[in-house]
Amino acid sequence: MIDIIAVDLDGTLLSSDSHTISQKNRDALSKAHKDGTIIAVATGRPLQFCEHIIDDLAHIDYLIASGGAAVYEVKNSGFDIGYAKERASFTRIDDGSADFDTELPTKVYDIVNKYPILIDVHANDTEYIQRDEVGKHVATREKIIANLFEKLTVVDDLRDILTSSGVQKFIFHEVSVDDYETVLRQLKELGGLMITSSYGGLIEVTTERATKSNALRFLAQKTGSDMAKVMAVGDSDNDIDMIEAAGIGFATENAIDEVKDVAQFTVTTNDNSAVAEAIKIAKGIL
């Protein structure tokens, strides 16, 4: 039996419009949940950008957010038919040990702020952007995240956030091809960072302690599960460590090659119900 199913969102559970979950995926997760399997969403998104998805699914037990920087227990009394009876509630259960130390966020910001790059900061379960960048965020991100600014907190100066405790993650958008390698090199030189990218022009930065695999191990220990009976499905480089750590790992057909290289199986694309196919295969093995 599968103890835990961990699924990435963008490029994995969600179709390419970043919103739709196929009925086959819904049915497969619902059936597994009813059979006693723990269902976890493991995503680079912060809490605010996951709430509506989990409300809609109504059978998620845990949320690994911000690339593993935060773990939440989910309570949702909704129906298992694609919509929720009432909104889910989220209780953070990790100990915050994956948060940044107080000095490192400012060093990261100082490197990136020299370039024409849009900056998000996840801190204390909230996502922040700077007021003078609002127009650029609207232009580049609302096509991906509906009602974007209902989910963001706008501040005059991000530095005020960086100097407090509880900083979990940076997301850098619109990194140009010309600047990408230089920014990446400078960030790596700081040390102590986990640096990944979900798609071209975007860089995500957490501490090296904040990974999906560490969060998944935490969940396995908390629930008395065996990592050998954990399955994980993903598509991008922030899924690699999770897929390696799981007893059985799946890459979607649309995944980058590095994910396919570490996965035991490559299933269909995210637009063709990859999660449902992966669950079917895993049930025949675990």
Phi and psi in degrees as a GROMACS rama.xvg file:
@    title "Ramachandran Plot"
@    xaxis  label "Phi"
@    yaxis  label "Psi"
@TYPE xy
-79.3122  127.177  ILE-2
-80.4428  -47.6541  ASP-3
-135.808  135.731  ILE-4
-110.63  121.196  ILE-5
-113.843  123.04  ALA-6
-126.081  133.82  VAL-7
-71.0961  161.411  ASP-8
-94.5637  -77.7969  LEU-9
-66.3154  125.82  ASP-10
82.5059  0.388363  GLY-11
-130.93  -79.4977  THR-12
-75.332  -38.5897  LEU-13
-85.7131  144.964  LEU-14
-69.1555  176.213  SER-15
-67.4149  -12.0502  SER-16
-79.6744  -1.35098  ASP-17
66.2101  15.3658  SER-18
-130.851  -40.9392  HIS-19
-83.8643  137.227  THR-20
-115.733  122.923  ILE-21
-65.7999  156.652  SER-22
-64.2439  -35.2572  GLN-23
-62.5419  -42.0761  LYS-24
-63.8955  -43.4212  ASN-25
-58.3063  -48.871  ARG-26
-63.4427  -40.7831  ASP-27
-66.2798  -43.2148  ALA-28
-66.5176  -41.4044  LEU-29
-61.7719  -44.9773  SER-30
-63.8745  -44.1996  LYS-31
-62.4317  -40.7585  ALA-32
-63.4498  -43.8887  HIS-33
-65.6144  -26.6812  LYS-34
-80.5215  -2.61751  ASP-35
103.753  4.87932  GLY-36
-81.1684  138.44  THR-37
-77.8474  132.111  ILE-38
-109.713  126.71  ILE-39
-127.56  132.523  ALA-40
-89.212  131.136  VAL-41
-125.959  107.275  ALA-42
-138.519  158.713  THR-43
-79.4736  -12.9607  GLY-44
-68.4367  151.002  ARG-45
-77.8347  172.93  PRO-46
-52.3727  -46.5346  LEU-47
-60.5723  -28.5311  GLN-48
-91.1078  5.47268  PHE-49
-114.662  -21.4209  CYS-50
-56.0118  -46.3442  GLU-51
-67.6059  -30.8325  HIS-52
-69.7256  -43.6437  ILE-53
-69.9139  -36.9303  ILE-54
-55.2791  -41.7281  ASP-55
-72.2469  -34.1387  ASP-56
-80.4463  -44.6349  LEU-57
70.0036  12.0229  ALA-58
-143.64  45.5593  HIS-59
-106.156  132.247  ILE-60
-93.4779  -36.3072  ASP-61
-140.329  151.804  TYR-62
-123.649  120.291  LEU-63
-97.839  112.015  ILE-64
-115.035  166.969  ALA-65
51.6596  40.8421  SER-66
69.1995  20.2538  GLY-67
106.663  0.131521  GLY-68
-75.2648  -21.4735  ALA-69
-143.86  142.992  ALA-70
-126.155  132.469  VAL-71
-124.574  141.009  TYR-72
-86.8434  136.036  GLU-73
-109.912  131.564  VAL-74
-115.482  119.728  LYS-75
-142.777  116.648  ASN-76
-97.9747  26.3901  SER-77
-77.3176  171.688  GLY-78
-79.2846  150.652  PHE-79
-88.6726  47.3629  ASP-80
-131.786  26.9923  ILE-81
98.6961  -2.86132  GLY-82
-147.275  156.796  TYR-83
-98.682  144.123  ALA-84
-68.7472  -39.7282  LYS-85
-149.534  165.08  GLU-86
-66.0483  144.889  ARG-87
-70.0063  157.028  ALA-88
-115.767  149.188  SER-89
-126.71  127.732  PHE-90
-120.273  119.989  THR-91
-72.1258  130.469  ARG-92
-119.007  -8.8895  ILE-93
-78.8713  170.366  ASP-94
-96.6762  7.02739  ASP-95
78.5449  6.63329  GLY-96
-69.5962  -14.5105  SER-97
-88.8224  -3.19827  ALA-98
-66.6209  159.571  ASP-99
-67.8791  146.172  PHE-100
-67.8985  155.336  ASP-101
-65.8739  -23.9866  THR-102
-87.1138  -28.5691  GLU-103
-68.4617  -38.8022  LEU-104
-56.4666  -40.4583  PRO-105
-64.9063  -37.0288  THR-106
-65.1136  -41.4395  LYS-107
-62.1115  -47.7909  VAL-108
-60.5257  -42.2127  TYR-109
-63.5918  -32.6674  ASP-110
-67.6931  -50.0139  ILE-111
-77.5117  -31.0903  VAL-112
-67.6467  -10.2299  ASN-113
-75.2875  -14.0404  LYS-114
-113.133  158.798  TYR-115
-76.3696  69.4781  PRO-116
-122.636  137.664  ILE-117
-81.3056  135.765  LEU-118
-120.786  128.794  ILE-119
-112.725  144.606  ASP-120
-125  125.999  VAL-121
-94.6879  122.407  HIS-122
-149.432  133.888  ALA-123
49.5509  45.8163  ASN-124
64.7408  24.1367  ASP-125
-132.927  147.74  THR-126
-108.714  129.072  GLU-127
-115.699  143.928  TYR-128
-132.526  164.923  ILE-129
-91.6145  141.949  GLN-130
-57.8334  -40.2387  ARG-131
-74.7423  -1.35107  ASP-132
-108.7  4.53889  GLU-133
-56.8706  -47.9285  VAL-134
-58.2844  -40.18  GLY-135
-68.764  -38.414  LYS-136
-62.5476  -41.9743  HIS-137
-59.4489  -46.5994  VAL-138
-64.5977  -33.4079  ALA-139
-100.952  -19.542  THR-140
-118.801  -20.8657  ARG-141
-68.795  -18.6784  GLU-142
-71.9063  -17.6584  LYS-143
-101.471  -43.9235  ILE-144
-112.803  109.472  ILE-145
-67.5366  144.572  ALA-146
52.7564  45.1469  ASN-147
-51.0503  -46.3095  LEU-148
-85.0606  0.298889  PHE-149
-77.6067  -15.5367  GLU-150
-109.764  -4.59577  LYS-151
-112.138  153.976  LEU-152
-112.076  125.093  THR-153
-97.1201  129.364  VAL-154
-126.347  157.774  VAL-155
-71.206  -35.2672  ASP-156
-144.863  115.672  ASP-157
-62.1741  -23.025  LEU-158
-60.1642  -28.9301  ARG-159
-64.9594  -29.9488  ASP-160
-78.6149  -38.1105  ILE-161
-66.9234  -27.1826  LEU-162
-88.3262  -0.0389724  THR-163
-99.9497  167.853  SER-164
-78.445  164.234  SER-165
93.0995  11.1045  GLY-166
-73.9792  124.834  VAL-167
-106.806  -35.7379  GLN-168
-164.444  150.053  LYS-169
-111.586  143.621  PHE-170
-125.156  126.999  ILE-171
-110.904  119.085  PHE-172
-104.151  156.906  HIS-173
58.788  41.8889  GLU-174
-78.761  121.181  VAL-175
-71.146  157.705  SER-176
-58.5007  -38.7912  VAL-177
-66.7053  -33.3655  ASP-178
-94.3604  -17.2666  ASP-179
-55.5766  -55.2675  TYR-180
-65.7578  -35.6707  GLU-181
-66.4192  -46.305  THR-182
-62.0621  -44.131  VAL-183
-59.2543  -45.0753  LEU-184
-62.5962  -44.9151  ARG-185
-65.5225  -37.3341  GLN-186
-66.7378  -42.691  LEU-187
-62.2508  -33.3186  LYS-188
-66.0509  -21.7613  GLU-189
-67.8815  -33.8851  LEU-190
77.3793  158.721  GLY-191
77.0318  13.0637  GLY-192
-115.071  148.631  LEU-193
-104.073  118.673  MET-194
-120.559  120.611  ILE-195
-136.527  172.735  THR-196
-144.589  128.34  SER-197
-85.3455  -27.7084  SER-198
-161.848  169.076  TYR-199
-57.2119  137.56  GLY-200
84.5292  4.73911  GLY-201
-128.24  136.899  LEU-202
-127.66  132.504  ILE-203
-115.081  135.14  GLU-204
-131.239  124.866  VAL-205
-129.097  -178.562  THR-206
-73.0058  161.328  THR-207
-66.8582  -13.5304  GLU-208
-81.3741  -19.7747  ARG-209
-94.0947  92.8754  ALA-210
-133.323  156.674  THR-211
-64.6878  -33.8629  LYS-212
-67.645  -42.1165  SER-213
-62.4573  -40.8272  ASN-214
-65.6219  -37.2157  ALA-215
-69.6379  -38.8537  LEU-216
-63.1349  -39.7891  ARG-217
-59.1613  -44.4091  PHE-218
-65.2012  -41.5212  LEU-219
-60.592  -44.7239  ALA-220
-65.0865  -43.1293  GLN-221
-62.883  -38.1243  LYS-222
-95.9529  2.15088  THR-223
70.2418  28.3755  GLY-224
-93.9751  164.994  SER-225
-107.674  124.728  ASP-226
-58.062  -24.8541  MET-227
-65.9877  -19.8448  ALA-228
-108.708  25.167  LYS-229
-105.285  134.452  VAL-230
-114.523  147.077  MET-231
-135.895  143.902  ALA-232
-130.991  131.973  VAL-233
-159.975  -179.091  GLY-234
-140.485  -19.7973  ASP-235
-122.063  178.632  SER-236
-69.4648  -19.2626  ASP-237
-79.4528  2.78884  ASN-238
-102.305  -10.2214  ASP-239
-59.9047  -50.2275  ILE-240
-65.209  -34.7743  ASP-241
-65.7689  -42.7241  MET-242
-67.6331  -37.0885  ILE-243
-66.9175  -36.6358  GLU-244
-76.6756  -27.4877  ALA-245
-72.1138  154.999  ALA-246
-62.3611  -34.214  GLY-247
-142.283  126.681  ILE-248
-119.476  141.205  GLY-249
-123.683  138.39  PHE-250
-107.56  142.908  ALA-251
-77.3427  158.164  THR-252
-60.9964  -29.893  GLU-253
-83.7166  2.87478  ASN-254
-68.8021  159.077  ALA-255
-69.7074  159.663  ILE-256
-60.7651  -35.0907  ASP-257
-63.7501  -31.8508  GLU-258
-72.8125  -43.5522  VAL-259
-61.7504  -32.1926  LYS-260
-66.4701  -31.5056  ASP-261
-97.8846  -14.3244  VAL-262
-80.3807  146.465  ALA-263
-72.9067  -29.5773  GLN-264
-137.26  145.345  PHE-265
-112.095  124.105  THR-266
-105.511  -168.376  VAL-267
-69.226  -175.318  THR-268
-79.4903  164.991  THR-269
-62.2484  -25.5331  ASN-270
-81.6762  -3.68864  ASP-271
-126.228  34.292  ASN-272
64.2124  53.4556  SER-273
-60.6315  -39.589  ALA-274
-63.7188  -42.6288  VAL-275
-60.6528  -42.015  ALA-276
-64.7103  -40.8929  GLU-277
-65.1108  -41.4048  ALA-278
-63.986  -40.0095  ILE-279
-61.1005  -44.0605  LYS-280
-66.5314  -45.1537  ILE-281
-62.9765  -38.1316  ALA-282
-61.529  -27.0298  LYS-283
-82.5854  -7.34034  GLY-284
-113.491  -48.2417  ILE-285
